[in-house]
Amino acid sequence: MESFPHLLLHDDGNELTVPLTQGTSWTLGRGDDNTIVLQDKWASRNHAIIQIMESGSFYLIDLGSLNGSFVNGRRVTIPIVLQNGDRITLGTADMDLVCPEPTPVVLSSAKQQRSTVMLHTRRLITVVVIDIRNFTGLTRQLEEHVLSQVIGTWFGKAGEIIRHYGSGVDKYIGDAVMAVWVHNTVRGTDKVVPQEMLKVFQALNALYLMSDELNEKFDLPFRLRIGAGVNTGNAIIGQMGAGDRPEYTALGDTVNAAFRLETATKEIGADIALGETTYEQSPHAGVLLPFQQHTVNLKGYDAPTVTYAGTFAELAAFLEKVTTKIDAIETE
């Protein structure tokens, strides 16, 4: 038996081994643009993604497929962690995940060896946690096949948006995702390069617009809404893999506070809660971003925490003003 992670596809009594060793994600579907093309008329053109996370765990994410994705006979509605031996069914295509115990990787090239030096380092990051509001209500009021399409579409598009704006989905947590931006700073200071902070806000705005568009695509019992906690600070980041496009995960208080800030939005009636450092690092925030200051008690923290909170409408207006200001400066 092969000792590397792979899918074992079953097709008319034949078994095909598909390695899961090159890259960090693999798309599956009927369309020719997929990493793994399924010769199955019941599979959607873009059916699902298998993604490996920093822990080495494999996730299956349905992309809003018509006929659903199943693990061990149970339909997937949110990203699910796969285990060795799990049977995956997409349409009528069956496959098994074979994921032996990981073995140490011997790096041979000088470039790869340099990458390993960065496996754990302290960097300035921004963590964003995005949560689907009242997900439990959706699960109770939507038929399972509709819920799978709605949530699958949301997770798939959320990943695309986050990657487009320079980050990657670091974790799936039930009905939420966590993304991390690893920052460069202005030379000689501890200030984040302004364009990098704007990308975080642009990603948030795009996630809101995408979520709102799903309300027009699907007949939902109530409007699909999201909330976000955003926090900036130093953290220990770890690199998964080697090469030109390493994947990062982050550990520490900066990450924990982002999750607590997302929870706090529900208490103060806001869409977005920014950590104090995030607000201070945001270009023109004090002048152009009309978020209100709040003092909240975050679970697990002894002292009250200052946050700046507001709505997605206020964020969109801020981005428009900042873009106009930047364009004016560049034309002078």
N, C-alpha and C positions, 0 to 999 in steps of 0.2 A: 504493500500500500504506500502511495506517495506520502512523503513526510511534510509537504507544504500545504498551506490552506488552499482549498479548491472547491468548486462545485462539481457534483457528479450528476450530469443531466441524463435523464432516462427518455429514450426515444425509440418506440417500437421494438423494445427488447434490447436495444443497444445502449451502451453507457459511454458518455463523452465527458472527459475530464477537462474542466476550464480552470486554469490557475488563477488564484486571487493574490498575486504577488507583485504585479507591476502597477503602481499607483495607489490611491487611497479610496477610490470609488469606481463602481462599475454600473452602468445603466443596462437595463434589460427591457426588451420590447420587440415588437414586430418590425419597427422601422430600421432601415439600414444604417442609421446614424448611431445606433446603440453599440456599446462595448460588446454586449452579448446579444446577438440577434436570435429571436425565438421564431422557429418555423411553426407557428401556431396561430390559426385564424381567430382564436378566441382571446389571444393576448392583445392588449392595446399597443398602439404604435410606440408610445413611451410609457411603459407599464410600471417599473419600479427601479429603485437604486439600492445597491448594497454598498455600504460605506464602512470603512474601518476607522475607528476612533483612536485617540491617543493611548487608551488603555490596551489596545490590541483587540477590543471587542468589535464584532461585526454587527451592523445595524441593517435591517431591511426597512425601506421607506417606500410605501405605495405612492404613486404619483397621480392619484385620482383616476385609476384605471376603471373601465366600465364593469369588468367582471371580477375585479378584486384580486388581492394578494392574500395567500393563506399560509400560515405556518402551523404544521402539525394539525391541519384541518380547521384551524381557527382563523377567521378573517382579521386582517391587520387594519386598524384604523389610525393608530399613531405609530411612530417609529418604534421598532421592537428589537431588543438585543437577541441575536441568534446564538444558539449553542451548538456544539459539535454534534452532528447527527440529525439536526432538525430537517424535516421534510418541508420544502418550499413549493407551493403550487401557484403558478401565474397562468391564468386562463386554464388550459388543460395540460400545460407543461409542468412536469414534476422534476425536482432536483433536490439533492441532499447537500448540506454543507458539511464538508469534512475539514475540521480545523484541529490538527494535532497540536500537542504542546509546543509552544514556541522554542526555538533553539537559538543560541547565540549566533550573531552574524559577524563574520570576519571581514573587516573592511580592508581592501587591498590598495586602493588608489590614495594618493596624497590628498586629493580634493576631499574624498570621503573622510579621511582621518582628520582633516581640519574641521569638518562639520561636527565630529563627535565632541570636540572641545566645547561646543556651544550647547551641549545637551541640557545643561541646567545653568541658567544665568539670570541675573536680576535686571529687569527692564521696566520701562514705563509703558503701561498698557491702558487701554480702555476696554471695559467689559460691558456688553449689552445683553440683557436678559429680556426676551420678548415672550409674552404669555397670551394665549387665547382666552379671552374673557368668557366666563360661564360655560366652560367646555362641558361640564357635567350636565347642564341644561340641554345642550345640543345632543348629547348621547341619549338622553331620555326622550327627546321629542322627534328625533330623526330616525328613519329606517336605516339599518346598518349599512346597506349598500350606498345610500346617499351620504351618510356620515363619512364613509371611507373615501368617497370621491372629493368631498369638501376638504377634509383634513389632509388627504394625500396631496391634493392640488396646492393647499397652503404651504405645507412643508417643502414640497418640491420647488415652488416659486420663491419661498423664503431663502432657501439655500442659494439659488441663482442670484438673488439680489445681494445677499451678504457677500458672496464671492466677487460680484461685480464691483462692489465698493471697497475691495481690498482686504477683506477678512475671510474667514471660513467658519462654518458651523463647528463649534468645538464640542458641544454636547447636546443631546436631545434628552429632555427631562419631561416625559409625559406629554403635556400639551404646550410645552415651551421649548425654546431653543436659546442657547448661549453662544455668543460670538465674541471674539477677541481681536482687537487691533493692537499690534505691537508698534510703538511709535518711534519715530526719529525726533530729535529735539533741535531747536535752533542753536547753532554753534555758540558755545560758551555760556549757555543758559540751560534751565530745566524746563523751558517752554516747549510744548508740542508744536511742531510745524503746523501752522493754521490750516493748510489744505487737508491735513490728515484728520483734524477734528471735524472739519466740514463733511468729510466723507462719512463719518459716523452718523451725523445728523441727516445727510442725504439718504443713507441707507434706512434710517428710521422712517423718514418721510415716504420712501418708496414702499416699505413694508406696510405702512398704513394704507397707501393708495391701492396696493395689490389686494389687501384684505377687504377693503371697501368694495372693490370691483367684484369680488366673489358674491356679494349680496345681490348683484344684478344677474349673475350667472346661475345661481341656485335659488330655489324657493325655500327660504329658511324661516323658522318660526319667529326669529328675532334677528336683528342685525348682527353680523359678525364683527366683533371688536377686538382690539389688542391693547395691551399695556406694556410699558417698558421701564426697566431700571437701568441706569447708566452710571458707571463709576470709573474713575481714572485714578491710577496710583501705581506704585512700584509693586512688582510681584515676581515670583520665581516662575520662569517659563521653561518648559521642556520641549525639546525638538523630537518629533517622531519621524524617523526616516532620515535619509541623507540626500544630497543633491542640491539642485538650484531652487527647488520649491518645497522647503521643509514645512511640515505641519506643526503648529504650536498648540500647547495647552498651558494653562496657567493655574497656579496654586497660591492661596494666601487670602488675607483679609480683604484685599481689593475685590476679589471674586465673590466672597461671601456677602459683602456689603451690597453688591449689585443685585443679588437675589433678594436681599431684605428690602432694598429700595423699590423693587418691582412690587413686592407685597404691600409696601406703604402707599403706593398709588391708589389702592382700593380704599384705604382708610381716609385719605385726604381728598378723594374725588377727582383725581387727576389721571391723565393718560400717560404721562412721562414724569419720572423723578430722576433728577440729576444729582450726583454726589457733588459736594462743595468744590472739590478739585476739578471735576469735569466742567462745572460752570465757570470757574476761574480761568480754565485753559481755553474756553470757547471764544473765538474771535468776535469782538464787539458785543459779547453777551450782555454786559451791563447796560449797554445803550439800546441795543436792538431786540434783545430777547426778553419778552415781558413775562417771564416765569416768576412766580411768587415764592418768596422764601418761607419755608416751614421748618419747624423743629419736631422731629419724630423720634419715637423710641423704637429702635430696631431690636428685634428678638436676638438675644445673645450678647447685646452690647450694654455695658453698665451706664454709659453717659448718653444723653440725648444727642441726636445727629442732625446737622443742618442739611437740608435738601432744597433744591429749587425745582418746582413742579409746575406743569402746565398742560396744554392740550396740543393735539396734532395740528389743529388749525393755527395756533400760535407759532408752532415750529415751522410750518410752511411759510407763514408771513415773514418769519425771521430769515429763512433761507433766501427768499426773494429779495429782501432788503440787502443782505450780505452780498449776494451775487451782483446786484446793481452797484453796490459800493465798490466791489472789486473791479468790475468792468470800468467804472469811472476812473479809478486809479490807474488802470492799465492803459487807458486812452489819453492820459494827461501827457 
